[in-house]
Amino acid sequence: MSTDELPIGTLKTLPDGRHEGLLSRIFPGHDRQALWAMLTEQDKMAQWLAPGQITLKEGGAVKIDFADSGIVIESTLLELAPEHVLAYSWSSGSEPERPLRWALSDTPEGARLVLTVTVPADEDPAKACAGFEGHLDMLAAALEGVPIKFPFERFLQARAAYNQQLGR
């Protein structure tokens, strides 16, 4: 599969000016429980996203430390349906809300993940969604037990595609 054929989500502008990206993947050979563990267990999160921990109760603490970029997310869990839905803001402190919603389901092919990324009106939604495309590639590799570095070329390709969706 060439990079031109890699999956890409959809990005739209909401009526209030915010942007919403929908990124969907199926992970063949894996079930929803395996995917849930990757999203919520401290040792597994570090394999594809960043070191962090999530207190699995609504209102629970979410802390994810992207040390390489200097970004630390300190948020709260907004929605929880174990092995089905996990939602929190990709923000810290007084920053604007940047909700992430991870929805999981099983399909005959494997576990399906639908990630909804909401970005404030004055931020770069193509950059945000492209970053998550890279992390989803890392998630797929981690599920297979193959560690990879952040796929920067994939990020650039996805960012250009998202900007094109927005007419930029």
N, C-alpha and C positions, 0 to 999 in steps of 0.2 A: 504494500500500500504506500503510495507516495504521500508527501505531506499535503498535497492538494486534495487528497481523498480523506484526510483525517476528519473525524467528526467535529462539527462546530455547532454551537448553540444559536439561539436567536436573541437579538437585543432590540428592545423598543423603548421609546420615550413614553412615559406615563403622562396623563393629563396635568399632573402637578409639576411636571418638569423633571422629576426623578427618572432614572433609567432602570429597566428590569431586564436582566439576562436570564434565560432558561437554558441550562446545560443538562443534557441527558446522555447517559451511557448505560449500556448493558455489559456486565462483567461475566462472560461465559464461564460456566463451570463453578461459579460461586453462588452461594445463597445469601439471602438478606442478613442472616445472623453473622456471617463472616464480614460482610460489608459494615454492619453496625459496629462490630468490634474495631474495625479500622478507624471509624469515625469517633469512637468514644474512649478507647483504652489508651492510656498514656504511652505505653511502649509502642503501640501500633501507629498512633498519630505521628510520632516522631519519624517514622519510616517514610512518610509521604507528604506531610503537611509541615509540621514544626513541633518541637517539644511543647507539651501543654497538658492541661488537665481540665476535665469538665465534671462538675458535680451534677450527677444525673437526677435532678429534681427541678421543677419549674422554679425560676428565681435563683437557681444554683449558680455558683461561680464558674465562669469560663475564662481560662487564661491560656493564651497561645503566644509563644515567644519566637518571633522570626528574627533570631539574633543576627543573621547575615545582613538584614536590611535595617536593623534597629527598631523594628516595629514590634510592639507588644500589645496584644489585644487583652483587655481586661473588661469583661462584659458579664451579662447574666443570661441564663438559659430562658428563652422566651416561650418555647413550645417543646413538649416532650411526649412522644408516644413510642415507648421502647420498641426497637427494631423496625419502626415505621417512619417516624418524623423526629427531627432534631433541628431546632432553630435558635439562633442567637445573633447578636449584632457583631459585625466585624469592625468594632469601634472600641475606643477606650475613653473613659472620663467624660469630658464635655464635648467630645467630637460628635458630629452628626451621626445619626443612626444609619448603619449599613447592614440591613438584615440579610442573613443567609438562612435558607431553609433547605434542609437535606431531606428528601422524601424517598423511601425505599420500598420496593415491592419485588416479588419473585415473578419471573416469566419462565416459560419452558426453556429459553436459551440461557438463563442465568439471572442474577440479581440486577434489577434496574435501579439506577440512582437518578433522580431529577433534582438538580441544584438550582434554586432561585436566588439570584444575586441582585439586591437592590442598591443602587448607587445614588447619592445626592446629585441634584441638578448641576452643581458647579464642579463636579469631579469627572474624571475620565473613565466612562463606563467600559470603553474598549480595552483599556489597560487592565481594569479589574477583572473583567470576564476572561481575558487572555491569560492572566495569571492563574485563574482557577482552571482553565483548560490544561495548563502545564501541570498543575497539582493533580488533576484527574488522571493524566498520563502517569504520573508518579504513583498514584493510588493503584492503577491497573498493574503496574510493575510490582509494587509491594505485595499485592494479593498473590502474585506468582512467585514471591520470594526472591525477586531480582531488584536490588537497590539501584536506583538511577539518580543522577543529579538533575536539578531543575532543567527542563528542556527549553533553553533560551530561543532556539530557532523556531520551535513550535509556538512559543509565546509571540514572537514577531509575526509569524504567519497568521495566528489567530487574531492578533490585534488589528492587523490590516483588514482581515475579513470582517471583523466587528465594525470597524470604522466605515467600511463599505456599506454595511447594513444600515448605518445611520446617515448615509449620504455624504460622508466626509472624505 
